[in-house]
Amino acid sequence: MVARAAGPGVLALLLAVCARLGRPAEEPGDGCGHMVTYQNSGTMTSKNYPGTYPNHTICEKTIAVPDGKRLILRLGDVDIESQTCASASLLFTSSAEQYGPYCRSVTVPRKLLLNTSAVTVRFESGSHISGRGFLLTYASSDHPDLITCLERGNHYSKTEFSKFCPPGCRDVPGDVFGNMADGYRDTSLLCKAAVHAGVIADELGGRIHVLQHRGLSRYEGGLANGVLSRDGSLSGKRLLFTSDAWSCLLFKGTDDCGRALSLDPRVQFRASSSWQGVSDTGQPAPWSPGQARLQDGGPSWAVGDSGGHEQQQWLEIDLGEEKKITGIRTTGSTQPNFNFYVKSFVVNFKNSSQWRTYKGIVNNKEKVFQGNANCRDPVRNNFIPPLVARYVRVLPRAWHQRAALKVELLGCHVMQDESTEWPEASPDTGLSTEREEPPTKPNPVPEEEGPPAGAGLSVTTVAILLVLLGVLLLAALGVFAAFRRKKAENLYASPEPRTTGCWKKVKRPMARHPSAEFTISYGNDDEDEEAQKRDLLASALECYQTPLDALGADSAARAGSTFRPTDAHEYALPLARARPEYATPIAPSPAGGPAPGPGYRVPAPAPASPGGTGYDRPRAGSADGGARGVSAALSQTTDPRA
């Protein structure tokens, strides 16, 4: 009975033990995902990021920088499902300190500046439903402006800034819009777009310099350096990239080190074999290496039928002389009816000695470049660092239907001091395997950087521009002052009036002296003088007397105005008269006084008018009263028989 009763209990115990043994063991490292490191920096994620990380997993890695330098951690994303960080968390531990644990219920710092050069990263998960896990980047204190692979251009407001991108951002999910020539939409991932532009290599990382310009209405994407950029729509800003190495290549001397090298007429193409195909009309159409130039239309080069030895096929480009080669662009057949293209390839090169294979810097192995995804769209790959060679061979490694290529090499002329640009080549590859980064001053919490040193205009250029601007300003002031002086001289000058109209009779009006109104002089030649005065009076009335009906009742008093316009002055000047407008009586000499001198006649006083003024005053009611008053006064003063 006891044994029979104990049977079910033993069976349940055995099942529990088997279930426990059947659970996969938690191995440190099986919860780690994408991880790329190089020298003093790197990128690390949880498994399946940004998807849901697996249950009951552990990721444990130690990251370090050279001794004597501090470690910088940037936490781009932490999403771990746990309320107390007990069942799942992210923890950083060193020999003296501990940071964390961090989970969804805890505020996670974006940046950690550790007091050590090494730290152990431990991510542990339990049973959960959701959660992306984590993404972090790290670098030494030489790069205080380190950013993560998730930062975008619109996270920064400055028009120019410099940041340090870690290696490994190419395969982090996220969108890139645009291309190297036109720029990238500001919503693109910064480091991933920099890899697409070819300013940094994904396995190396590096510093980028970003310029923000006015956005475009449309961005055209494409495949380059293993990054597929998408077409983008209108944006307010766009991103343009340069880098330390790329700036040297682009701006050294007068050559653009990204120009097409096959435009040189000395360039020749050869191949291991060629396909003798047919055209759309059924006519024989050889796909020869001479058709492999990317700018040429028509079919491309295609490998011949070689009985399965296509892995040994190659297309060779002879540049005619040594050139610095910074990149390569490829397409497929470009013919819709012949969907041929190369999916991946390797590159060999030489000058005059044996052929060498272009190798990766990190692993020192043959580097396989990603080729085309169709027969039509071009794909660009950059050589970082560039190679110097005359002969280049492209060897297909994978293709669709048949290996077919059109090729364009990018680069420039070799400069005499080329060896100063890159470290010396290693014996086995002929290429640089390391590049020293210049140390920078540590900055604990840099958020935004100003323009890099050397970016923009130099101090000398700015000084020259300022001097030229000052000279132009002084010249403008001198011209303005001369113009004002000339205008002032014209304003106050008294040029000869034009002899047109009524002024033909009088060339220049007589000057009017301050005492003329109270002085009357008489000449000896009475008849000639009287004729001249009458002519003057007639010309004045002819030019300026205005009918009363044209002036109106209010202007009757101004009918005899003596003002005239002039061509040389802005305002009218008074017309000078030889005699006063009204006659002024001269009191007779008292009895016994001195007699008038010889040659002068003093007119007798006129009879007193009813007003008792002693002289004629013009009547306001008469339209020509002023003129008759002037004529009467002039007759009394000039007639010797009065």
FIFI-341113 format. One line per field, with one value per residue (C-alpha): residue number from 1; x, y, z. Coordinates in steps of 0.05 Angstrom, whole numbers. Each point is the difference from the previous one (the first is absolute). Example, Ala and Ser with C-alpha at 12.3 -4.5 7.8 and 13.67 -1.06 7.14 Angstrom:
# FIFI-341113
seq <- c(1  2)
xx <- c(246  27)
yy <- c(-90  69)
zz <- c(156  -13)
This chain:
# FIFI-341113
seq <- c(1  2  3  4  5  6  7  8  9  10  11  12  13  14  15  16  17  18  19  20  21  22  23  24  25  26  27  28  29  30  31  32  33  34  35  36  37  38  39  40  41  42  43  44  45  46  47  48  49  50  51  52  53  54  55  56  57  58  59  60  61  62  63  64  65  66  67  68  69  70  71  72  73  74  75  76  77  78  79  80  81  82  83  84  85  86  87  88  89  90  91  92  93  94  95  96  97  98  99  100  101  102  103  104  105  106  107  108  109  110  111  112  113  114  115  116  117  118  119  120  121  122  123  124  125  126  127  128  129  130  131  132  133  134  135  136  137  138  139  140  141  142  143  144  145  146  147  148  149  150  151  152  153  154  155  156  157  158  159  160  161  162  163  164  165  166  167  168  169  170  171  172  173  174  175  176  177  178  179  180  181  182  183  184  185  186  187  188  189  190  191  192  193  194  195  196  197  198  199  200  201  202  203  204  205  206  207  208  209  210  211  212  213  214  215  216  217  218  219  220  221  222  223  224  225  226  227  228  229  230  231  232  233  234  235  236  237  238  239  240  241  242  243  244  245  246  247  248  249  250  251  252  253  254  255  256  257  258  259  260  261  262  263  264  265  266  267  268  269  270  271  272  273  274  275  276  277  278  279  280  281  282  283  284  285  286  287  288  289  290  291  292  293  294  295  296  297  298  299  300  301  302  303  304  305  306  307  308  309  310  311  312  313  314  315  316  317  318  319  320  321  322  323  324  325  326  327  328  329  330  331  332  333  334  335  336  337  338  339  340  341  342  343  344  345  346  347  348  349  350  351  352  353  354  355  356  357  358  359  360  361  362  363  364  365  366  367  368  369  370  371  372  373  374  375  376  377  378  379  380  381  382  383  384  385  386  387  388  389  390  391  392  393  394  395  396  397  398  399  400  401  402  403  404  405  406  407  408  409  410  411  412  413  414  415  416  417  418  419  420  421  422  423  424  425  426  427  428  429  430  431  432  433  434  435  436  437  438  439  440  441  442  443  444  445  446  447  448  449  450  451  452  453  454  455  456  457  458  459  460  461  462  463  464  465  466  467  468  469  470  471  472  473  474  475  476  477  478  479  480  481  482  483  484  485  486  487  488  489  490  491  492  493  494  495  496  497  498  499  500  501  502  503  504  505  506  507  508  509  510  511  512  513  514  515  516  517  518  519  520  521  522  523  524  525  526  527  528  529  530  531  532  533  534  535  536  537  538  539  540  541  542  543  544  545  546  547  548  549  550  551  552  553  554  555  556  557  558  559  560  561  562  563  564  565  566  567  568  569  570  571  572  573  574  575  576  577  578  579  580  581  582  583  584  585  586  587  588  589  590  591  592  593  594  595  596  597  598  599  600  601  602  603  604  605  606  607  608  609  610  611  612  613  614  615  616  617  618  619  620  621  622  623  624  625  626  627  628  629  630  631  632  633  634  635  636  637  638  639  640  641  642)
xx <- c(0  56  38  -63  -17  70  0  -35  44  64  -26  -15  69  33  -40  21  73  -5  -33  55  53  -36  3  57  57  13  67  35  0  -61  -40  49  -16  35  70  56  64  63  57  -31  -74  -57  -75  -38  -74  -43  -23  -53  4  -44  -46  -20  59  -7  -23  49  63  66  47  66  59  60  18  65  41  75  26  3  -63  -71  -57  -60  -67  -58  -66  -40  -60  -18  -68  0  -67  5  -32  55  61  3  -19  30  50  62  60  71  53  74  52  -21  -69  -68  -50  -72  -39  -43  -68  -65  -21  66  25  59  56  18  74  47  71  34  62  30  25  -39  -71  -41  -68  -52  -70  -48  -72  -56  -70  -29  -48  32  65  53  60  57  48  63  64  66  66  60  3  37  -68  -46  -46  -19  -71  -43  -23  -71  12  -28  18  -62  24  49  -16  69  16  69  21  48  -13  35  -36  15  10  -58  -56  -12  -43  -40  -73  -19  -14  47  -26  43  69  70  -4  -66  0  -43  -67  10  -42  53  43  64  53  -37  -5  74  16  -45  37  67  30  11  7  -51  53  42  -47  30  -13  -50  -10  -72  -26  -75  -26  -68  -42  -21  -68  21  57  25  25  43  46  70  50  -51  -52  -65  -23  -73  -33  -23  -50  5  38  21  74  49  66  67  59  75  52  74  24  -52  16  72  -21  -50  36  73  27  -47  -25  -67  17  -69  -1  -7  67  -23  -11  75  9  59  -45  -9  -43  18  -35  13  -57  -60  -70  -19  -74  -55  -38  -75  -7  37  65  67  20  65  3  73  42  1  -73  14  7  -56  -13  -10  -68  -19  15  55  56  -21  41  2  -21  61  -27  -11  65  -34  32  65  -30  21  -7  64  7  66  3  63  37  -3  -62  -28  -65  -52  -61  -34  -69  -32  -63  -26  -17  -47  -42  -70  -2  66  -6  74  37  54  -23  69  72  71  54  72  51  72  50  56  10  -46  -75  -25  -69  -35  -10  -40  37  -29  6  53  -41  -23  -54  -63  -38  -76  -19  -65  -71  -25  29  -17  17  73  32  59  54  55  71  18  58  9  47  54  6  -1  -34  -64  -38  -72  -13  -74  -16  -76  -46  -70  -7  66  56  -5  31  7  54  24  60  0  63  52  73  54  33  75  -9  -52  36  -16  -75  -4  44  48  -28  7  43  -55  -56  33  -53  -3  -23  -5  -11  17  -53  26  -14  -51  -14  -51  -68  -45  -68  5  -68  16  65  19  31  63  67  17  -72  -26  44  70  22  42  -58  -46  52  8  -75  -6  55  -33  -66  31  32  -66  -35  50  -5  -76  4  48  -46  -60  37  21  -71  -27  53  -17  -74  12  40  -56  -51  32  30  -31  3  -22  -74  -22  -20  -68  -68  -5  71  29  -12  38  63  11  -45  29  22  -43  38  -26  -9  -32  -69  16  47  -19  53  -8  44  16  -22  -74  -31  45  -7  -75  -5  41  -42  -64  26  20  -68  -35  41  -13  -75  0  33  -32  -65  -57  -73  -45  -49  57  25  -65  -22  51  58  -18  52  55  -15  64  46  72  22  22  22  71  32  60  -34  -50  -40  -19  42  -30  7  43  -29  38  -52  -44  -68  -33  23  26  -12  59  -14  16  59  -17  4  70  27  52  -22  3  64  10  -27  -57  -72  -44  -71  -54  -43  -62  -68  -24  -47  -65  33  51  60  39  10  -42  -19  -28  -72  -15  -63  36  30  59  4  70  25  -32  30  69  -9  -25  56  52  -29  4  71  28  -36  41  -60  -43)
yy <- c(0  48  -14  6  67  26  -15  64  44  -29  8  73  12  -34  43  64  -20  -16  67  35  -36  13  76  30  21  74  12  66  31  -34  64  45  27  45  19  35  26  33  25  51  -2  -46  -14  -54  -21  -54  -59  15  75  39  -60  -35  -32  -75  -26  -25  23  31  46  13  35  40  62  39  58  11  7  70  22  4  -38  37  -37  27  -35  11  -44  -41  -35  -59  -25  -3  38  -9  -17  -67  -48  40  57  32  7  28  -21  15  -17  59  24  -23  36  -25  -43  34  -21  31  26  36  65  -18  51  14  4  -30  24  -55  7  -63  -26  -66  -22  -63  6  -50  -4  -52  -14  -41  -15  60  20  62  39  19  -11  49  36  34  28  12  36  25  69  23  5  39  17  -74  -11  -63  -31  24  75  39  66  36  -12  58  72  26  9  -31  -52  -57  -68  -67  -60  -69  -60  -46  49  -25  -60  36  6  71  41  41  47  31  -7  27  50  34  -10  -39  15  25  -57  -50  -38  40  -56  -46  57  14  -72  6  63  -35  49  -55  -76  -40  -46  60  56  70  74  34  73  18  62  14  36  18  -62  -28  -15  -72  -46  -55  -63  -58  -55  18  -33  -52  52  7  72  14  56  56  57  74  20  65  -19  -48  -29  3  -40  9  -34  8  -51  18  74  -15  -40  51  65  -16  35  15  -70  -26  -69  -27  13  -53  -27  -36  67  -1  -25  -43  -45  -70  -60  -74  -63  -74  -17  30  -25  -5  14  25  66  10  -8  -67  27  -19  50  -13  25  21  35  63  9  0  75  25  63  -39  -23  -69  -68  -10  -50  -71  -62  -54  -72  -30  -67  18  37  67  11  14  53  72  69  42  75  31  74  15  25  -5  32  7  -40  17  -39  -41  3  -60  -18  -63  -11  61  -40  -19  -63  -24  4  -12  31  -15  -6  2  6  9  47  -14  53  10  51  -38  -58  -57  5  15  -8  57  -24  23  40  -34  -74  7  -46  6  54  -18  60  0  6  14  -20  8  10  75  41  18  -18  36  -29  42  -23  22  9  13  -41  24  -41  0  -67  -21  -65  -14  -73  -21  -45  -5  20  -6  -44  24  45  66  67  73  32  70  12  63  37  52  10  -23  57  1  0  -56  -39  53  -9  -72  -45  -46  -63  -67  -50  -49  46  63  38  35  -43  53  73  39  48  67  8  52  33  -38  32  -36  19  28  10  40  17  63  1  -43  32  17  -3  59  61  7  60  27  -4  36  55  10  4  51  44  -3  18  60  25  -6  37  57  5  3  55  41  -6  20  61  23  -7  41  54  5  3  57  39  -7  20  67  18  55  -26  42  -6  -31  51  -30  31  69  -4  11  74  3  -42  10  36  60  -10  31  38  4  77  1  5  68  28  32  22  39  -3  54  -40  2  -24  -62  -19  8  -46  -54  2  -4  -61  -34  14  -27  -65  -10  8  -45  -58  4  37  -50  15  10  -54  -52  21  10  55  -20  9  69  32  -44  20  40  -52  8  -72  -45  -74  -17  -61  -4  7  -40  61  64  63  70  39  61  67  63  42  -12  -28  63  72  32  75  46  55  69  37  49  73  24  -70  -23  0  -65  -14  10  -54  -21  20  -10  -14  42  -37  -31  23  -34  -57  -5  -48  51  -45  43  -55  -46  -67  -56  -17  -71  -3  11  -59  40  49  -21  8  69  23  -20  35  64  3  -13  57  49  -16  -3  57  64  43  -27)
zz <- c(0  18  -64  -41  34  -10  -73  -24  43  -27  -70  11  29  -60  -48  37  -3  -74  -13  37  -39  -64  9  -40  45  9  -34  9  -69  -31  12  -36  -68  -50  24  -38  33  -25  43  49  -20  -17  -4  38  1  31  -42  -53  12  -14  3  64  36  19  68  52  -34  23  -37  35  -33  24  -38  11  -25  8  71  27  -39  26  -31  -29  -8  -41  12  -63  19  62  0  48  27  76  57  51  -44  37  -56  -57  -1  -29  47  -7  49  7  52  43  -23  -22  -44  -1  -3  -53  -26  -25  69  13  -31  -44  -11  -72  15  51  9  40  43  -29  -66  1  19  -5  -33  25  -29  30  -20  30  -24  -36  -55  -30  1  -50  45  -5  -48  24  -28  35  -12  39  31  -63  -33  47  -59  -9  -25  -9  -65  14  -3  -58  -33  26  71  -10  -14  -19  -73  11  51  9  32  8  -29  28  -45  -15  -16  -71  21  54  -25  -20  -62  -43  -55  -55  -29  7  -58  18  75  49  32  71  28  -23  51  3  4  -48  -50  8  -17  -62  -20  6  51  51  -4  40  30  23  19  3  6  -45  -15  -17  -36  1  -61  -26  -15  -68  -28  -15  19  -46  35  -22  24  22  48  21  21  -39  0  -16  -40  46  -3  16  64  32  4  -32  22  -36  26  1  42  17  -51  -52  6  -17  -60  -25  12  -7  -62  -57  -15  24  27  -15  -75  -54  -22  -63  -36  -15  -72  23  41  -29  18  -5  24  10  -48  -35  -16  -72  8  -44  -3  7  -76  1  -29  30  54  36  73  -3  54  -43  18  75  7  44  -40  -65  -23  -25  30  52  5  18  14  -53  5  34  25  72  13  8  69  -37  -46  5  -32  -1  -4  -22  22  -40  62  75  30  69  -1  52  -25  -53  -32  -34  -38  -33  -72  -3  -49  25  -44  29  76  13  59  52  73  32  -22  24  -26  -19  -19  -19  -28  -33  48  21  11  69  30  35  72  60  52  62  -19  -55  -44  -72  0  -37  -27  -6  -73  -37  16  -72  -69  -3  62  14  66  32  47  30  14  71  0  -75  -42  -48  -63  -76  -12  35  -9  21  15  6  59  -7  -57  -28  -63  -29  26  -37  18  -18  43  19  45  43  22  -18  -17  48  38  14  75  -1  54  51  -7  24  43  -37  -30  32  -38  -17  -23  -23  40  66  58  54  4  62  25  26  74  20  66  41  9  51  -29  -70  -31  -62  -32  -37  -69  -5  -4  -70  -24  -39  -18  28  41  -58  -48  48  11  -75  -10  56  -31  -68  31  35  -65  -37  56  -1  -76  4  53  -44  -61  43  29  -70  -25  58  -11  -74  15  50  -51  -51  52  18  -68  -43  -71  -59  -12  -65  -53  -14  2  29  28  -69  12  66  6  74  50  34  72  53  54  71  -4  -69  29  31  -54  -65  -49  -64  -61  -50  -60  18  -65  -9  72  -2  -61  33  62  -39  -39  66  30  -62  0  74  -8  -61  37  69  -2  8  -17  59  -21  0  69  36  46  54  -47  -25  43  -32  -71  -5  32  -18  15  -57  -7  -16  -31  47  68  39  22  -37  9  1  -64  14  -19  -16  35  61  -10  27  -8  64  5  13  48  -30  28  55  -13  -2  -6  -50  -72  -39  -34  -74  -46  47  -1  61  -19  32  50  -31  22  62  -11  36  47  19  -8  -48  -51  -43  32  -44  9  20  -41  -66  -35  -27  57  18  -71  -10  67  -23  -67  33  49  -53  -44  57  18  -71  -35  7  -19  57)
